[in-house]
Amino acid sequence: MSLFNKLIDRRIAAYQRELIEIHYAEVENMYRQMRGWRHDYRSHIQLLKAHAAQKDWEAVKAYLDELETDLAAVDMVVKTGNPMADAILNSKISLARAKHIRVQADASVPVVLALSELDLCVILGNLFDNAIEASLALPEEGRLIRVYIDMKGSQLYISLTNLTAVGKQDKRAGRFGTTKGEGHGFGLVRIDTIVERLGGWLSRNSEDGAFTTEILLPVG
């Protein structure tokens, strides 16, 4: 490997580690807020009882509405059981929804994984980034991303499907192309490299109106 390529890889790795630190900070902040909310739970109940004793139902309703808004602000969309997976998925789902993309997520991840946090970040991050990019070509009502993660035996199964604005895509040199311009296919190559290094399995399937990536990774 040339010195230039080594420098590029180091810069990419440094950038991705920085992203991981940001994700960790975000999810830890969410957990901290949730712990604080639970700590104040008794006080909330006592205040509601006081309003109820005075038959001040408008005050009860207003306080419940306030609590609902407060809890919604700290609640996570996905709780997989793995802090890093939570951070990545919730960050990407929040980004997708901000772009008016519906997301259906069902994810369960072991707390301890054999693959590194950097590998997990690269795989999930790139899968979502590609799906979000493809979804933006659709009208808002037609945008949808489905993600499913669970254990299959001793392997972690990851499936992500997004609706597309194009028909069935063709492979070139064994790979699906990208519509994002020169250099943007690097994320797909990174995923392929990680899956191969970990001894996993990967499949990409393009059907009319949908694109699906499936991955199996050993966890032990």
PLY file of the C-alpha trace (Angstrom):
ply
format ascii 1.0
element vertex 220
property float x
property float y
property float z
element edge 219
property int vertex1
property int vertex2
end_header
0.00 0.00 0.00
1.35 3.43 -0.94
2.04 6.16 1.62
-0.81 8.24 0.14
-3.32 5.41 0.59
-2.13 4.86 4.16
-2.68 8.54 4.94
-6.16 8.43 3.43
-7.06 5.34 5.47
-5.78 7.00 8.65
-7.82 10.13 7.98
-10.95 8.07 7.30
-10.41 6.04 10.47
-9.89 9.21 12.52
-13.06 10.75 11.11
-15.08 7.61 11.84
-13.74 7.43 15.41
-14.82 11.02 15.86
-18.30 10.07 14.65
-18.39 7.21 17.15
-17.49 9.59 19.98
-20.31 11.91 18.88
-22.79 9.01 18.75
-21.73 7.84 22.21
-22.12 11.35 23.61
-25.61 11.61 22.10
-26.85 8.28 23.44
-25.28 8.82 26.86
-27.04 12.17 27.04
-30.35 10.44 26.21
-29.76 7.82 28.91
-28.85 10.54 31.43
-32.06 12.44 30.69
-34.12 9.26 31.01
-32.51 8.46 34.38
-33.32 11.99 35.51
-36.92 11.61 34.39
-37.28 8.36 36.35
-35.68 10.01 39.40
-38.38 12.71 39.32
-41.20 10.19 38.81
-42.32 10.23 42.47
-42.51 14.02 42.50
-44.63 13.97 39.34
-47.07 11.50 40.90
-47.35 13.51 44.13
-48.11 16.71 42.22
-50.73 14.97 40.09
-52.35 13.57 43.24
-52.47 17.06 44.72
-54.22 18.45 41.63
-56.63 15.48 41.65
-57.44 15.98 45.34
-58.47 19.55 44.51
-60.44 18.26 41.50
-58.42 20.58 39.30
-58.72 18.42 36.20
-57.46 21.11 33.86
-54.22 21.27 35.86
-53.95 17.47 35.74
-54.42 17.43 31.96
-51.93 20.28 31.43
-49.31 18.57 33.60
-49.78 15.22 31.82
-49.39 16.95 28.46
-46.18 18.56 29.70
-44.83 15.21 30.93
-45.69 13.55 27.62
-43.78 16.21 25.68
-40.83 15.98 28.07
-40.63 12.19 27.81
-40.94 12.23 24.01
-37.89 14.50 23.87
-35.67 11.96 25.65
-37.17 8.69 24.43
-35.27 6.78 21.75
-36.90 5.41 18.65
-34.95 2.14 18.80
-33.62 0.30 21.85
-31.57 -2.65 20.66
-29.83 -3.52 23.92
-26.45 -2.40 22.54
-25.41 1.23 23.28
-23.39 1.70 20.09
-26.12 0.25 17.86
-28.65 2.48 19.67
-26.51 5.55 19.01
-26.00 4.87 15.32
-29.54 3.75 14.52
-31.30 6.52 16.43
-29.01 9.13 14.91
-29.67 7.89 11.36
-33.41 7.38 11.93
-33.66 10.93 13.26
-31.83 12.18 10.16
-34.13 10.19 7.85
-37.28 11.46 9.51
-35.99 15.03 9.30
-35.89 14.43 5.53
-39.49 13.14 5.59
-38.52 9.49 5.17
-40.60 6.92 7.03
-38.54 4.35 8.92
-39.75 0.98 10.18
-37.21 -0.50 12.58
-37.09 -3.77 14.49
-33.66 -4.33 16.00
-32.15 -6.48 18.73
-28.37 -6.57 19.18
-26.24 -8.41 21.78
-24.59 -6.11 24.30
-21.19 -7.67 23.53
-20.13 -8.10 19.90
-16.98 -9.56 18.40
-16.85 -6.91 15.69
-15.40 -3.55 16.65
-17.49 -0.44 17.21
-15.76 1.13 14.23
-16.86 -1.75 11.96
-20.43 -1.54 13.27
-20.47 2.22 12.69
-19.18 1.86 9.12
-21.69 -0.86 8.20
-24.84 0.65 9.69
-23.86 4.22 8.87
-23.17 3.54 5.21
-26.25 1.36 4.77
-28.46 4.14 6.12
-26.66 6.92 4.24
-27.16 5.09 0.93
-30.81 4.37 1.71
-31.49 7.99 2.67
-29.81 9.25 -0.49
-31.87 6.91 -2.69
-35.10 7.82 -0.88
-34.73 11.53 -1.60
-35.42 10.87 -5.28
-38.94 9.76 -4.35
-41.94 11.94 -3.45
-42.31 12.24 0.31
-45.30 9.90 0.50
-43.30 7.15 -1.24
-40.20 7.26 0.97
-39.66 4.25 3.22
-36.71 2.50 4.86
-37.10 -0.82 6.67
-34.36 -2.11 8.97
-34.34 -5.45 10.76
-31.53 -6.67 13.02
-31.53 -9.83 15.12
-29.57 -12.97 15.89
-29.74 -15.96 13.56
-28.05 -18.75 15.42
-24.58 -17.52 16.28
-24.61 -14.73 13.70
-25.91 -11.19 13.66
-28.39 -10.66 10.82
-28.79 -7.16 9.34
-31.38 -6.37 6.67
-32.08 -2.92 5.26
-34.55 -2.18 2.47
-35.33 1.15 0.88
-37.80 2.05 -1.83
-36.23 3.49 -4.97
-37.26 5.73 -7.85
-35.71 3.40 -10.43
-36.61 -0.08 -11.59
-34.45 -3.12 -11.16
-30.79 -2.09 -11.08
-28.11 -3.94 -13.02
-24.73 -4.97 -11.73
-21.50 -3.87 -13.36
-18.41 -5.95 -12.67
-20.37 -7.78 -10.01
-21.46 -4.62 -8.17
-24.49 -2.38 -8.18
-23.70 1.15 -9.30
-24.24 4.36 -7.38
-26.11 7.47 -8.50
-24.22 9.69 -6.05
-21.26 10.58 -8.22
-17.62 9.60 -8.43
-16.13 8.41 -5.15
-19.44 7.80 -3.38
-19.28 4.04 -3.98
-16.47 3.91 -1.42
-18.98 3.24 1.37
-20.17 0.07 -0.35
-16.58 -1.11 -0.78
-15.90 -0.44 2.91
-18.89 -2.60 3.88
-17.77 -5.40 1.55
-14.25 -5.29 2.97
-15.42 -5.50 6.58
-17.85 -8.35 5.92
-15.15 -10.30 4.08
-12.57 -9.68 6.81
-14.96 -10.89 9.50
-15.88 -14.01 7.54
-19.46 -12.88 7.07
-21.97 -13.05 4.23
-23.49 -10.21 2.20
-26.23 -10.06 -0.43
-27.64 -7.10 -2.34
-30.88 -7.52 -4.23
-32.58 -5.03 -6.53
-36.22 -5.60 -7.37
-38.64 -3.22 -9.02
-38.98 -0.29 -6.68
-36.89 -1.66 -3.80
-33.27 -2.28 -2.90
-32.28 -4.68 -0.10
-28.97 -5.41 1.58
-28.64 -8.48 3.83
-25.60 -9.19 6.01
-24.66 -12.03 8.35
-21.80 -11.48 10.78
-20.29 -13.87 13.35
-20.58 -12.45 16.86
-18.42 -14.86 18.82
0 1
1 2
2 3
3 4
4 5
5 6
6 7
7 8
8 9
9 10
10 11
11 12
12 13
13 14
14 15
15 16
16 17
17 18
18 19
19 20
20 21
21 22
22 23
23 24
24 25
25 26
26 27
27 28
28 29
29 30
30 31
31 32
32 33
33 34
34 35
35 36
36 37
37 38
38 39
39 40
40 41
41 42
42 43
43 44
44 45
45 46
46 47
47 48
48 49
49 50
50 51
51 52
52 53
53 54
54 55
55 56
56 57
57 58
58 59
59 60
60 61
61 62
62 63
63 64
64 65
65 66
66 67
67 68
68 69
69 70
70 71
71 72
72 73
73 74
74 75
75 76
76 77
77 78
78 79
79 80
80 81
81 82
82 83
83 84
84 85
85 86
86 87
87 88
88 89
89 90
90 91
91 92
92 93
93 94
94 95
95 96
96 97
97 98
98 99
99 100
100 101
101 102
102 103
103 104
104 105
105 106
106 107
107 108
108 109
109 110
110 111
111 112
112 113
113 114
114 115
115 116
116 117
117 118
118 119
119 120
120 121
121 122
122 123
123 124
124 125
125 126
126 127
127 128
128 129
129 130
130 131
131 132
132 133
133 134
134 135
135 136
136 137
137 138
138 139
139 140
140 141
141 142
142 143
143 144
144 145
145 146
146 147
147 148
148 149
149 150
150 151
151 152
152 153
153 154
154 155
155 156
156 157
157 158
158 159
159 160
160 161
161 162
162 163
163 164
164 165
165 166
166 167
167 168
168 169
169 170
170 171
171 172
172 173
173 174
174 175
175 176
176 177
177 178
178 179
179 180
180 181
181 182
182 183
183 184
184 185
185 186
186 187
187 188
188 189
189 190
190 191
191 192
192 193
193 194
194 195
195 196
196 197
197 198
198 199
199 200
200 201
201 202
202 203
203 204
204 205
205 206
206 207
207 208
208 209
209 210
210 211
211 212
212 213
213 214
214 215
215 216
216 217
217 218
218 219
